[in-house]
Amino acid sequence: MGPTMDKPTSKTLLFAEDEPELLEIYTHWFQRLGYNVRGASNGNQALEICRTQPIDLVVSDVRMAGGDGITLARELRTAMDASPLLVFLTGFADLSNEEAYDLGACSILSKPINRDELRQVVERFLKPPRELWSVPLTLQLNTLIEKRYQSLADALGQRALSFGRGGMFVRGSHSLPEDVPIGFQFRFTEGDATRMYGSGILRWQRPLPHQNLPAGMGIEILHLDSEALDPVVQWISDSKPRAFIPKE
């Protein structure tokens, strides 16, 4: 028996892939799930579609003739007031996690692509942050990062903390395993929020300052406690950051 058809969705996906067979496969997968699907054979074509049609999420190969995925990501950041979410597909070490997340990618998947993994990524990141981060986490956390700041506003102003659409940069020197769940607890002596407690995945780290960038780490947020959820989501809504996890 084949897979059952999921409930249709109004979300629109754009696949940028220069291999016609793969583009057809991706289109078939997600049309069966009820998504509206658009296709592009390169980054330039994908950018034009994003400029003329409402796209919720772009799934793009990194290496393509006629406009690659990295150039597409940069153009989406600069050419559009509100760029769609972006998932990178790659069979090569084309760029670091730090670069990819700062460009706006919310996930980097390796080819050959697993259909269920891609579906789960798309479903996850189409959820708004408030919905995504309010669900309690059941994963075993590898470690807990604790810091103190004067206030959330001061930490943001001093860039000790920086938020993107799906994660944050935390300034400071650390040496921790990457791509594992971690907890974080930030306490504030002033302001409405007295603490920020949550969990996430450590996606990259810069143990020492490098090329005028401070030491720090990039954390994809998985959960925020109720006290921090409202002010962080409000800041993201007001600031409209382009990076998924900023590099500083």
C-alpha positions as CSV (number, residue, x, y, z in Angstrom):
1,M,0.0,0.0,0.0
2,G,1.4,3.4,-0.9
3,P,1.6,6.4,1.4
4,T,-1.5,8.3,2.3
5,M,-2.1,11.8,1.0
6,D,-1.5,14.4,3.7
7,K,-4.0,17.2,4.2
8,P,-3.4,19.9,1.6
9,T,-1.6,23.1,2.6
10,S,-1.6,26.6,1.2
11,K,2.2,26.9,1.5
12,T,4.2,27.3,-1.7
13,L,7.6,25.8,-2.1
14,L,10.2,26.6,-4.8
15,F,12.8,23.9,-5.8
16,A,16.0,25.2,-7.5
17,E,17.7,22.2,-9.1
18,D,19.7,21.9,-12.4
19,E,19.2,18.2,-12.7
20,P,15.7,17.8,-14.4
21,E,15.2,14.3,-13.0
22,L,15.7,15.4,-9.4
23,L,13.6,18.5,-9.9
24,E,10.8,16.2,-11.1
25,I,11.2,13.9,-8.1
26,Y,11.1,16.8,-5.6
27,T,8.1,18.3,-7.3
28,H,6.2,14.9,-7.2
29,W,7.0,14.3,-3.5
30,F,5.7,17.6,-2.3
31,Q,2.7,17.9,-4.6
32,R,1.5,14.6,-3.2
33,L,1.8,16.1,0.2
34,G,-0.5,19.0,-0.8
35,Y,2.0,21.8,-1.3
36,N,2.0,24.3,-4.1
37,V,5.3,23.6,-5.9
38,R,7.3,25.8,-8.3
39,G,10.5,24.7,-10.0
40,A,13.6,26.5,-11.3
41,S,16.6,25.1,-13.1
42,N,19.1,27.6,-11.6
43,G,19.5,30.4,-9.1
44,N,18.8,33.2,-11.5
45,Q,15.4,31.7,-12.5
46,A,14.6,31.0,-8.8
47,L,15.3,34.6,-7.9
48,E,13.0,35.9,-10.7
49,I,10.2,33.6,-9.4
50,C,10.7,34.8,-5.8
51,R,10.4,38.4,-7.1
52,T,7.1,37.8,-8.9
53,Q,5.4,35.1,-6.8
54,P,4.8,34.6,-3.1
55,I,7.1,31.8,-2.0
56,D,7.2,30.5,1.6
57,L,10.3,28.3,1.4
58,V,13.1,27.7,-1.2
59,V,14.9,24.4,-1.4
60,S,18.0,25.0,-3.5
61,D,21.0,23.0,-4.7
62,V,24.2,24.8,-3.9
63,R,26.1,24.1,-7.2
64,M,24.1,25.1,-10.3
65,A,25.1,26.5,-13.6
66,G,23.4,29.8,-14.4
67,G,23.3,31.0,-10.8
68,D,24.3,28.9,-7.8
69,G,22.5,28.6,-4.5
70,I,25.0,30.8,-2.6
71,T,24.5,33.7,-5.0
72,L,20.7,33.1,-4.8
73,A,20.8,33.3,-1.0
74,R,22.8,36.6,-1.1
75,E,20.4,38.1,-3.7
76,L,17.3,37.0,-1.7
77,R,18.8,38.9,1.3
78,T,19.4,42.1,-0.6
79,A,16.7,42.2,-3.2
80,M,13.6,41.4,-1.2
81,D,12.0,43.1,1.8
82,A,11.0,39.7,3.2
83,S,12.9,36.8,1.8
84,P,11.5,33.2,1.9
85,L,13.1,30.6,4.1
86,L,15.9,28.6,2.5
87,V,17.1,25.0,2.7
88,F,20.4,24.1,1.0
89,L,21.0,20.8,-0.7
90,T,24.6,19.9,-1.3
91,G,26.8,17.0,-2.2
92,F,30.0,18.9,-1.4
93,A,31.7,20.9,1.4
94,D,30.7,24.1,-0.4
95,L,30.4,26.4,2.6
96,S,30.7,26.3,6.3
97,N,27.7,26.0,8.7
98,E,28.5,29.5,9.9
99,E,28.3,31.0,6.4
100,A,25.2,29.0,5.4
101,Y,23.2,30.0,8.5
102,D,24.2,33.7,8.2
103,L,23.1,33.7,4.5
104,G,19.7,32.7,5.8
105,A,19.6,28.9,5.3
106,C,17.6,27.2,8.0
107,S,19.0,23.8,7.2
108,I,21.8,22.2,5.1
109,L,21.0,18.7,3.8
110,S,23.5,16.4,2.1
111,K,22.8,14.6,-1.2
112,P,21.5,12.1,-1.9
113,I,18.4,13.5,-0.2
114,N,16.2,11.4,2.1
115,R,12.6,12.1,1.4
116,D,11.4,11.8,5.0
117,E,14.2,14.0,6.3
118,L,13.4,16.7,3.7
119,R,9.7,16.6,4.5
120,Q,10.4,16.9,8.2
121,V,12.7,19.9,7.6
122,V,10.1,21.7,5.4
123,E,7.3,21.0,7.9
124,R,9.3,22.2,10.8
125,F,10.6,25.5,9.4
126,L,7.3,26.5,7.9
127,K,6.0,26.9,11.5
128,P,6.2,30.4,13.0
129,P,8.8,30.7,15.8
130,R,6.2,31.1,18.5
131,E,4.7,27.8,17.6
132,L,8.0,26.1,17.0
133,W,9.7,27.2,20.3
134,S,6.8,26.8,22.7
135,V,6.8,23.0,22.5
136,P,8.8,21.5,25.5
137,L,11.9,19.6,24.4
138,T,12.3,15.9,25.4
139,L,15.9,15.5,24.1
140,Q,18.7,14.7,26.5
141,L,20.9,17.9,26.7
142,N,24.6,17.6,26.3
143,T,25.6,20.6,28.5
144,L,24.2,23.9,29.9
145,I,25.5,27.3,29.0
146,E,25.0,29.9,31.7
147,K,25.6,33.7,31.4
148,R,24.5,36.9,33.2
149,Y,23.7,40.2,31.5
150,Q,22.4,43.6,32.6
151,S,19.2,43.2,30.6
152,L,18.0,41.6,27.4
153,A,18.0,45.0,25.7
154,D,21.5,45.7,26.8
155,A,22.8,42.3,25.7
156,L,21.3,42.9,22.3
157,G,22.6,46.4,22.1
158,Q,26.2,45.3,23.1
159,R,25.8,42.4,20.6
160,A,26.6,39.9,23.4
161,L,23.5,38.2,22.0
162,S,22.2,38.4,18.4
163,F,19.1,36.8,17.1
164,G,18.3,35.5,13.6
165,R,15.0,34.1,12.3
166,G,15.7,30.7,13.9
167,G,18.7,31.0,16.2
168,M,21.2,33.2,18.0
169,F,24.8,34.1,18.3
170,V,26.2,34.0,21.8
171,R,29.5,35.9,22.3
172,G,32.3,34.2,24.3
173,S,34.9,31.5,24.0
174,H,33.7,27.9,24.3
175,S,34.8,24.5,23.1
176,L,31.8,22.2,22.8
177,P,30.7,19.3,20.6
178,E,28.7,20.6,17.6
179,D,25.3,19.4,16.3
180,V,24.2,18.2,19.7
181,P,21.4,19.5,22.0
182,I,22.5,22.0,24.6
183,G,20.7,24.0,27.2
184,F,21.2,27.7,27.9
185,Q,20.2,29.9,30.8
186,F,20.8,33.6,30.6
187,R,19.9,35.8,33.7
188,F,19.1,39.5,33.5
189,T,19.4,41.9,36.5
190,E,17.1,44.5,34.9
191,G,14.1,44.6,32.5
192,D,10.9,42.7,32.2
193,A,12.5,39.4,31.5
194,T,14.6,38.1,34.4
195,R,15.9,35.0,32.6
196,M,16.0,33.2,29.3
197,Y,16.0,29.5,29.6
198,G,15.8,27.2,26.7
199,S,17.5,24.6,24.5
200,G,18.9,24.3,21.1
201,I,21.5,22.7,18.8
202,L,25.0,24.1,18.7
203,R,25.5,24.5,14.9
204,W,28.9,26.2,14.8
205,Q,31.5,27.9,17.0
206,R,34.3,30.3,16.7
207,P,36.6,29.7,19.7
208,L,38.8,32.7,19.0
209,P,38.3,36.1,17.3
210,H,38.7,35.8,13.6
211,Q,38.8,38.4,10.8
212,N,37.3,41.1,13.0
213,L,34.6,38.7,14.2
214,P,34.3,38.0,18.0
215,A,34.6,34.6,19.5
216,G,31.2,32.9,20.0
217,M,28.8,30.2,18.9
218,G,25.7,29.8,16.7
219,I,22.8,28.1,18.3
220,E,19.6,26.9,16.5
221,I,16.8,27.5,19.0
222,L,14.6,24.5,19.7
223,H,12.7,25.7,22.8
224,L,12.3,28.9,24.8
225,D,10.5,29.1,28.2
226,S,7.4,31.3,28.4
227,E,9.2,34.3,30.0
228,A,11.6,34.7,27.2
229,L,9.3,33.6,24.3
230,D,7.3,36.8,23.9
231,P,10.2,39.4,24.0
232,V,12.4,37.3,21.7
233,V,9.6,36.6,19.1
234,Q,8.6,40.3,19.3
235,W,12.2,41.4,18.7
236,I,12.5,39.1,15.6
237,S,9.1,40.4,14.3
238,D,10.2,44.0,14.7
239,S,13.8,43.7,13.4
240,K,13.1,41.2,10.6
241,P,16.6,39.7,10.6
242,R,17.8,38.0,7.3
243,A,20.2,35.5,8.9
244,F,18.8,32.3,10.3
245,I,21.7,32.3,12.8
246,P,23.8,35.5,12.6
247,K,27.6,35.1,12.6
248,E,28.0,37.9,15.1
